[in-house]
Amino acid sequence: MTNRNGRTRRERANADNLKAQRKQPCARCGQRIDYTLPATDPQAFIAGHIKAWIDHPEHRDDPSNLQPEHAKCGKSAGADSGQSNVGLTSRQW
């Protein structure tokens, strides 16, 4: 079952477990994370995915695929480019 943010209970529990450790810096920028900030703050903690679950749905609920990140770092990273490697195209799309 998903909540209104599209996250399952298992995903929320995995994120809560990672947050409870409160010892790791941001995996993207290496800076300290203030775990007391509200979720709306860009410097707040989020549980980021090492492999984006949009590209690797099999890793969505895998706790080993999570890493601590600042909200702004995780949002700026985004998913993979989304471009497929189909070879050369006949024209610029």
Rosetta constraint file for C-alpha pairs under 8 A:
AtomPair CA 1 CA 8 HARMONIC 5.73 0.50
AtomPair CA 1 CA 9 HARMONIC 7.04 0.50
AtomPair CA 2 CA 6 HARMONIC 5.25 0.50
AtomPair CA 2 CA 7 HARMONIC 5.10 0.50
AtomPair CA 2 CA 8 HARMONIC 4.38 0.50
AtomPair CA 2 CA 9 HARMONIC 6.90 0.50
AtomPair CA 3 CA 7 HARMONIC 5.67 0.50
AtomPair CA 3 CA 8 HARMONIC 6.45 0.50
AtomPair CA 3 CA 9 HARMONIC 7.90 0.50
AtomPair CA 7 CA 11 HARMONIC 6.04 0.50
AtomPair CA 7 CA 12 HARMONIC 6.64 0.50
AtomPair CA 8 CA 12 HARMONIC 6.33 0.50
AtomPair CA 9 CA 13 HARMONIC 6.11 0.50
AtomPair CA 10 CA 14 HARMONIC 6.12 0.50
AtomPair CA 10 CA 61 HARMONIC 6.59 0.50
AtomPair CA 11 CA 15 HARMONIC 6.19 0.50
AtomPair CA 11 CA 60 HARMONIC 7.65 0.50
AtomPair CA 11 CA 61 HARMONIC 5.74 0.50
AtomPair CA 12 CA 16 HARMONIC 6.10 0.50
AtomPair CA 13 CA 17 HARMONIC 6.15 0.50
AtomPair CA 14 CA 18 HARMONIC 6.33 0.50
AtomPair CA 14 CA 61 HARMONIC 7.89 0.50
AtomPair CA 14 CA 63 HARMONIC 5.75 0.50
AtomPair CA 15 CA 19 HARMONIC 6.14 0.50
AtomPair CA 15 CA 46 HARMONIC 7.53 0.50
AtomPair CA 15 CA 47 HARMONIC 5.34 0.50
AtomPair CA 15 CA 66 HARMONIC 7.69 0.50
AtomPair CA 16 CA 20 HARMONIC 6.08 0.50
AtomPair CA 17 CA 21 HARMONIC 6.82 0.50
AtomPair CA 18 CA 22 HARMONIC 7.44 0.50
AtomPair CA 18 CA 47 HARMONIC 7.11 0.50
AtomPair CA 18 CA 66 HARMONIC 7.86 0.50
AtomPair CA 18 CA 67 HARMONIC 7.60 0.50
AtomPair CA 18 CA 68 HARMONIC 7.09 0.50
AtomPair CA 19 CA 35 HARMONIC 7.33 0.50
AtomPair CA 19 CA 45 HARMONIC 7.38 0.50
AtomPair CA 19 CA 47 HARMONIC 7.62 0.50
AtomPair CA 19 CA 68 HARMONIC 7.47 0.50
AtomPair CA 22 CA 35 HARMONIC 6.68 0.50
AtomPair CA 24 CA 32 HARMONIC 7.53 0.50
AtomPair CA 24 CA 33 HARMONIC 7.69 0.50
AtomPair CA 24 CA 68 HARMONIC 6.81 0.50
AtomPair CA 25 CA 30 HARMONIC 5.50 0.50
AtomPair CA 25 CA 31 HARMONIC 5.47 0.50
AtomPair CA 25 CA 32 HARMONIC 4.60 0.50
AtomPair CA 25 CA 33 HARMONIC 5.66 0.50
AtomPair CA 25 CA 68 HARMONIC 6.88 0.50
AtomPair CA 25 CA 69 HARMONIC 7.40 0.50
AtomPair CA 26 CA 30 HARMONIC 4.86 0.50
AtomPair CA 26 CA 31 HARMONIC 5.53 0.50
AtomPair CA 26 CA 32 HARMONIC 6.29 0.50
AtomPair CA 26 CA 33 HARMONIC 6.23 0.50
AtomPair CA 26 CA 67 HARMONIC 7.89 0.50
AtomPair CA 26 CA 68 HARMONIC 5.43 0.50
AtomPair CA 26 CA 69 HARMONIC 4.30 0.50
AtomPair CA 26 CA 70 HARMONIC 5.96 0.50
AtomPair CA 27 CA 67 HARMONIC 6.34 0.50
AtomPair CA 27 CA 68 HARMONIC 5.95 0.50
AtomPair CA 27 CA 69 HARMONIC 5.64 0.50
AtomPair CA 28 CA 69 HARMONIC 6.44 0.50
AtomPair CA 28 CA 73 HARMONIC 6.36 0.50
AtomPair CA 28 CA 74 HARMONIC 7.61 0.50
AtomPair CA 29 CA 73 HARMONIC 7.20 0.50
AtomPair CA 33 CA 43 HARMONIC 6.91 0.50
AtomPair CA 33 CA 44 HARMONIC 6.81 0.50
AtomPair CA 33 CA 45 HARMONIC 6.41 0.50
AtomPair CA 33 CA 69 HARMONIC 7.56 0.50
AtomPair CA 33 CA 70 HARMONIC 6.58 0.50
AtomPair CA 34 CA 43 HARMONIC 7.14 0.50
AtomPair CA 34 CA 44 HARMONIC 6.33 0.50
AtomPair CA 34 CA 45 HARMONIC 7.10 0.50
AtomPair CA 35 CA 44 HARMONIC 6.37 0.50
AtomPair CA 35 CA 45 HARMONIC 5.78 0.50
AtomPair CA 36 CA 44 HARMONIC 7.62 0.50
AtomPair CA 37 CA 41 HARMONIC 6.47 0.50
AtomPair CA 37 CA 43 HARMONIC 7.41 0.50
AtomPair CA 37 CA 44 HARMONIC 5.23 0.50
AtomPair CA 37 CA 45 HARMONIC 7.63 0.50
AtomPair CA 38 CA 44 HARMONIC 6.32 0.50
AtomPair CA 39 CA 44 HARMONIC 5.66 0.50
AtomPair CA 39 CA 45 HARMONIC 7.15 0.50
AtomPair CA 39 CA 46 HARMONIC 7.95 0.50
AtomPair CA 39 CA 71 HARMONIC 7.97 0.50
AtomPair CA 40 CA 44 HARMONIC 7.25 0.50
AtomPair CA 41 CA 71 HARMONIC 7.48 0.50
AtomPair CA 42 CA 70 HARMONIC 6.67 0.50
AtomPair CA 42 CA 71 HARMONIC 5.08 0.50
AtomPair CA 42 CA 72 HARMONIC 4.92 0.50
AtomPair CA 43 CA 70 HARMONIC 5.07 0.50
AtomPair CA 43 CA 71 HARMONIC 5.88 0.50
AtomPair CA 43 CA 72 HARMONIC 6.49 0.50
AtomPair CA 44 CA 70 HARMONIC 5.41 0.50
AtomPair CA 44 CA 71 HARMONIC 5.59 0.50
AtomPair CA 45 CA 68 HARMONIC 6.62 0.50
AtomPair CA 45 CA 69 HARMONIC 5.79 0.50
AtomPair CA 45 CA 70 HARMONIC 5.00 0.50
AtomPair CA 45 CA 71 HARMONIC 5.97 0.50
AtomPair CA 46 CA 68 HARMONIC 6.10 0.50
AtomPair CA 46 CA 69 HARMONIC 5.39 0.50
AtomPair CA 46 CA 70 HARMONIC 5.95 0.50
AtomPair CA 46 CA 71 HARMONIC 5.49 0.50
AtomPair CA 46 CA 74 HARMONIC 7.47 0.50
AtomPair CA 47 CA 66 HARMONIC 5.82 0.50
AtomPair CA 47 CA 67 HARMONIC 5.61 0.50
AtomPair CA 47 CA 68 HARMONIC 5.04 0.50
AtomPair CA 47 CA 69 HARMONIC 6.17 0.50
AtomPair CA 48 CA 66 HARMONIC 5.47 0.50
AtomPair CA 48 CA 67 HARMONIC 5.20 0.50
AtomPair CA 48 CA 68 HARMONIC 5.99 0.50
AtomPair CA 48 CA 69 HARMONIC 5.82 0.50
AtomPair CA 48 CA 74 HARMONIC 5.98 0.50
AtomPair CA 49 CA 53 HARMONIC 6.96 0.50
AtomPair CA 49 CA 65 HARMONIC 5.59 0.50
AtomPair CA 49 CA 66 HARMONIC 4.71 0.50
AtomPair CA 49 CA 67 HARMONIC 6.20 0.50
AtomPair CA 50 CA 65 HARMONIC 5.28 0.50
AtomPair CA 50 CA 66 HARMONIC 5.91 0.50
AtomPair CA 50 CA 67 HARMONIC 6.53 0.50
AtomPair CA 51 CA 55 HARMONIC 7.46 0.50
AtomPair CA 51 CA 56 HARMONIC 6.46 0.50
AtomPair CA 51 CA 59 HARMONIC 7.38 0.50
AtomPair CA 51 CA 65 HARMONIC 6.56 0.50
AtomPair CA 52 CA 56 HARMONIC 6.02 0.50
AtomPair CA 52 CA 57 HARMONIC 7.93 0.50
AtomPair CA 52 CA 78 HARMONIC 7.80 0.50
AtomPair CA 52 CA 79 HARMONIC 5.39 0.50
AtomPair CA 52 CA 80 HARMONIC 7.12 0.50
AtomPair CA 53 CA 57 HARMONIC 4.60 0.50
AtomPair CA 53 CA 58 HARMONIC 7.30 0.50
AtomPair CA 53 CA 59 HARMONIC 6.06 0.50
AtomPair CA 53 CA 60 HARMONIC 5.05 0.50
AtomPair CA 54 CA 79 HARMONIC 6.92 0.50
AtomPair CA 55 CA 79 HARMONIC 7.22 0.50
AtomPair CA 55 CA 80 HARMONIC 7.05 0.50
AtomPair CA 56 CA 60 HARMONIC 7.25 0.50
AtomPair CA 58 CA 62 HARMONIC 7.96 0.50
AtomPair CA 59 CA 65 HARMONIC 6.45 0.50
AtomPair CA 60 CA 65 HARMONIC 7.68 0.50
AtomPair CA 62 CA 66 HARMONIC 7.46 0.50
AtomPair CA 69 CA 73 HARMONIC 6.36 0.50
AtomPair CA 69 CA 74 HARMONIC 6.02 0.50
AtomPair CA 70 CA 74 HARMONIC 6.23 0.50
AtomPair CA 71 CA 75 HARMONIC 6.13 0.50
AtomPair CA 72 CA 76 HARMONIC 6.02 0.50
AtomPair CA 73 CA 77 HARMONIC 6.17 0.50
AtomPair CA 74 CA 78 HARMONIC 6.59 0.50
